[in-house]
Amino acid sequence: MRELARRGETIVVLDDLSTGKRRNLDGVAGEIEFLEASIADPQALARAARGADFVVHLAARTSVPRSVEEPLETNAVNVEGTLRVLVAARDAGARRLVYAASSSAYGEARTLPKAESMPAAPISPYGAAKFAGELYARVFTRVYGLETVSLRYFNVFGPRQEPGSPYSGVLARFLLALVRGEDPVIFGDGEQSRDFTYIDNVVDATLAACTAPGLSGQVLNVAIGSRVSLNETLRLLARLTGRPVAPRYEPPRAGDILHSQADITLARQLLRYEPRVGFEEGMRRTWQWYLSEYSPAQS
């Protein structure tokens, strides 16, 4: 959104603020039209999509543990909601819809890195629902001629990510714990690894996917293309923050995969995508934001 505003684009944002905050719009609120509504509301979706050339669908219930606890609610948002967004984009005559798919579609694939040619095998309701969104996107391309591109994001992190919920992303929870002087919690032994991807890289790929030629119906990985374990991540944070880190280990959670790493060859070829911000630099930037936002001195 901020990058689109910087480019001078006309922007309409629809968000029910179930996980976001209105203050995240600070600095760009005057440059966008903001609709506080859910993707379950077809009238609001129609209004948001009216006249749009491109629709970027980012709305979702994003937590694997929450999907295990609440599969029906996850399906309602991530499958039924995605279908409603596709219908709104089709009816509005949009040129292309870019869908925020998920690396969870791969499930516990033993082969690394994970390439788009591998069969989908999700192991959580969240992964199944996000993969269903990809299938619907491809169907809308085939049946209705709506150009769609599905981007499988790998563990996105960065400033403004909500840390306060038990369903928040692991890096957001780590950083909040360190700001507060608490012990970070790891579910499992900490040797599980992820291809953590800084938000600026995701923005680059997503905006490129709006206009790159010959992409309709494609599924592409968006990531760094490397992986780091949670234990290594905490050692890095100890070095970056200068704070002691003593994790507390809890039993593994249902639906969590052990290892994830993307093959980004296809994104490089079709989007000319190249991750600009590496993991360590991304963590440094994100730590500085969490420190300024959540430290007791800021309360």
SULDA-V558610 format. One record per residue. N is the residue number from 0. SS is DSSP state (H for helix, E for strand, L for the rest). OMEGA is omega in radians with two decimals (NA if undefined). D_CENTER is the distance of its C-alpha to the mean C-alpha in Angstrom with 1 decimal. Layout:
((N:SS:OMEGA:D_CENTER) (N:SS:OMEGA:D_CENTER))
This chain:
((0:L:3.14:14.1) (1:H:3.11:16.2) (2:H:3.08:16.5) (3:H:3.10:17.6) (4:H:3.12:20.0) (5:H:3.14:21.3) (6:L:3.11:22.1) (7:L:3.14:23.9) (8:L:3.01:22.1) (9:L:-2.96:22.7) (10:L:2.97:19.6) (11:E:-3.14:19.2) (12:E:3.02:16.4) (13:E:-3.09:16.3) (14:E:3.10:14.8) (15:L:3.10:16.6) (16:L:3.10:15.7) (17:L:3.06:15.3) (18:L:-3.13:12.8) (19:L:3.14:13.1) (20:L:-3.13:16.4) (21:H:-3.12:18.7) (22:H:3.04:19.6) (23:H:3.11:16.2) (24:H:-3.12:18.0) (25:L:3.11:20.9) (26:L:3.14:22.2) (27:L:-3.06:20.9) (28:H:-3.13:21.9) (29:H:-3.08:25.0) (30:H:-3.12:23.4) (31:L:2.91:21.3) (32:E:-3.07:22.2) (33:E:3.10:20.3) (34:E:3.09:20.6) (35:E:-3.07:20.0) (36:L:-3.11:19.7) (37:L:3.04:17.8) (38:L:3.02:16.8) (39:L:-3.09:19.5) (40:L:-3.07:22.0) (41:H:3.12:23.2) (42:H:3.11:25.4) (43:H:3.11:22.7) (44:H:3.13:20.5) (45:H:3.12:23.7) (46:H:-3.11:24.3) (47:H:-3.06:20.9) (48:H:-3.04:21.1) (49:L:3.09:24.8) (50:L:-3.08:25.6) (51:L:2.96:22.1) (52:L:-3.08:22.1) (53:E:3.07:18.4) (54:E:3.09:15.8) (55:E:-3.04:12.1) (56:E:-3.10:10.6) (57:L:-3.04:7.4) (58:L:3.12:9.2) (59:L:2.83:8.9) (60:L:-2.83:10.4) (61:L:-3.01:7.7) (62:L:3.03:10.5) (63:H:3.13:12.5) (64:H:3.13:15.7) (65:H:3.12:15.6) (66:H:3.09:15.4) (67:H:3.13:18.4) (68:H:-3.01:20.2) (69:L:-3.08:19.5) (70:H:-3.12:19.0) (71:H:3.13:20.7) (72:H:3.09:18.5) (73:H:3.11:15.3) (74:H:-3.10:17.1) (75:H:-3.12:18.2) (76:H:-2.95:14.9) (77:H:3.10:12.8) (78:H:-3.13:15.9) (79:H:3.12:18.4) (80:H:3.10:16.2) (81:H:3.10:14.7) (82:H:3.12:18.3) (83:H:3.11:19.4) (84:H:3.11:17.0) (85:H:3.11:18.4) (86:H:-3.14:21.9) (87:H:3.12:21.5) (88:H:3.09:20.4) (89:H:-3.08:23.3) (90:H:3.14:25.8) (91:H:-3.13:25.0) (92:L:3.13:25.7) (93:L:3.13:22.5) (94:L:-3.07:22.6) (95:E:3.00:19.1) (96:E:3.06:15.9) (97:E:-3.03:12.6) (98:E:3.07:10.4) (99:E:3.08:6.7) (100:E:-3.01:7.9) (101:E:3.04:7.3) (102:H:3.12:9.6) (103:H:3.09:11.0) (104:H:-3.10:13.2) (105:H:-3.10:15.3) (106:L:-3.07:16.3) (107:L:3.11:18.9) (108:L:-3.10:20.0) (109:L:-3.11:22.6) (110:L:3.06:22.5) (111:L:-0.08:20.5) (112:L:-3.08:18.9) (113:E:-3.10:17.1) (114:L:-3.07:18.0) (115:L:3.14:17.3) (116:L:3.14:20.9) (117:L:3.12:20.6) (118:L:3.05:20.9) (119:L:-3.14:18.1) (120:L:-3.08:19.0) (121:L:-3.11:16.5) (122:L:3.10:18.0) (123:L:3.04:16.4) (124:H:3.09:16.3) (125:H:-3.13:12.5) (126:H:3.13:12.6) (127:H:-3.12:15.6) (128:H:3.13:14.2) (129:H:3.09:11.2) (130:H:3.08:13.8) (131:H:3.08:16.2) (132:H:3.07:14.0) (133:H:-3.13:14.5) (134:H:3.10:18.1) (135:H:3.13:18.6) (136:H:-3.14:17.2) (137:H:3.10:19.8) (138:H:-3.14:22.4) (139:H:3.04:22.1) (140:H:-3.07:22.6) (141:H:-3.00:25.6) (142:H:-3.01:27.2) (143:H:3.13:26.5) (144:L:3.07:25.9) (145:L:3.08:22.7) (146:E:3.10:20.8) (147:E:3.04:17.3) (148:E:3.10:14.9) (149:E:-3.13:12.0) (150:E:3.11:9.5) (151:E:3.12:8.5) (152:E:3.07:5.6) (153:L:2.95:7.2) (154:L:-3.11:6.6) (155:E:3.09:5.1) (156:E:3.10:7.9) (157:L:3.11:10.4) (158:L:3.09:12.8) (159:L:3.07:12.5) (160:L:-3.06:10.1) (161:L:-3.06:12.3) (162:L:-2.87:14.3) (163:L:-3.08:17.1) (164:L:3.03:16.2) (165:L:3.13:17.1) (166:L:-3.12:13.8) (167:L:3.10:11.8) (168:L:-3.01:10.0) (169:H:-3.12:12.9) (170:H:3.09:13.0) (171:H:3.14:13.0) (172:H:3.07:15.8) (173:H:-3.05:17.6) (174:H:3.12:17.8) (175:H:3.12:19.0) (176:H:-3.13:21.5) (177:H:3.09:22.9) (178:H:-3.08:23.3) (179:L:-3.13:25.2) (180:L:-3.13:27.2) (181:L:3.11:26.1) (182:L:3.07:25.6) (183:L:3.13:22.0) (184:E:3.04:21.6) (185:E:3.06:20.7) (186:E:-3.03:20.7) (187:L:-3.08:22.7) (188:L:3.11:24.6) (189:L:3.12:21.8) (190:L:3.02:22.3) (191:L:-3.00:19.2) (192:E:-3.10:17.1) (193:E:3.03:13.5) (194:L:-3.08:12.4) (195:L:-2.97:10.7) (196:E:-3.09:9.2) (197:E:-2.98:10.1) (198:H:-3.11:8.4) (199:H:3.08:11.6) (200:H:3.13:11.3) (201:H:3.10:8.2) (202:H:3.14:10.3) (203:H:-3.09:13.2) (204:H:-3.09:12.1) (205:H:-3.14:10.8) (206:H:3.07:14.1) (207:H:-3.12:16.1) (208:H:3.11:15.0) (209:H:-2.96:16.5) (210:H:-3.11:19.9) (211:L:-3.08:20.4) (212:L:2.98:23.3) (213:L:-3.06:23.7) (214:L:-2.97:20.1) (215:L:-3.13:20.6) (216:L:-3.08:19.6) (217:E:2.97:17.8) (218:E:-3.06:14.9) (219:E:3.01:13.6) (220:E:3.02:11.8) (221:E:-3.05:9.8) (222:L:3.03:10.6) (223:L:-3.09:13.6) (224:L:3.06:15.8) (225:L:-3.12:17.1) (226:L:-3.14:16.7) (227:E:-3.14:17.9) (228:E:3.10:19.1) (229:H:3.09:18.5) (230:H:3.08:22.2) (231:H:3.13:22.0) (232:H:3.14:19.1) (233:H:3.05:21.4) (234:H:3.07:24.3) (235:H:-3.14:22.5) (236:H:3.09:21.7) (237:H:3.13:25.4) (238:H:-3.10:26.4) (239:H:-3.03:24.2) (240:H:-3.06:25.1) (241:L:-3.11:28.6) (242:L:3.09:28.2) (243:L:-3.12:29.2) (244:L:3.12:26.6) (245:L:-3.05:27.8) (246:L:3.01:25.2) (247:E:-3.06:26.1) (248:E:3.12:25.5) (249:E:3.14:24.9) (250:L:3.10:25.1) (251:L:-3.14:22.1) (252:L:3.11:20.0) (253:L:3.09:20.2) (254:L:3.13:17.4) (255:L:3.08:16.1) (256:L:-3.11:16.5) (257:L:-3.03:18.6) (258:E:3.13:17.4) (259:L:3.07:14.6) (260:L:-3.04:15.1) (261:E:2.84:14.4) (262:L:-3.07:17.1) (263:L:-3.13:16.1) (264:H:-3.07:19.6) (265:H:3.10:18.8) (266:H:3.09:16.3) (267:H:-3.09:19.0) (268:H:-2.99:21.6) (269:H:-3.13:20.2) (270:H:-2.96:18.0) (271:L:-3.10:20.0) (272:L:3.03:16.8) (273:L:-3.13:17.5) (274:L:-3.08:15.3) (275:L:-3.05:17.2) (276:L:3.12:16.1) (277:L:-3.05:16.8) (278:H:-3.09:15.7) (279:H:3.13:18.8) (280:H:3.09:18.7) (281:H:3.11:15.1) (282:H:3.11:16.2) (283:H:-3.14:19.4) (284:H:-3.09:17.8) (285:H:3.09:15.5) (286:H:3.14:18.6) (287:H:3.12:20.7) (288:H:3.14:18.5) (289:H:3.12:18.4) (290:H:-3.13:22.1) (291:H:-3.05:23.0) (292:H:-2.94:21.1) (293:H:-3.13:22.0) (294:L:-3.12:25.1) (295:H:3.14:28.2) (296:H:-3.13:29.9) (297:H:-3.08:27.5) (298:L:NA:28.2))
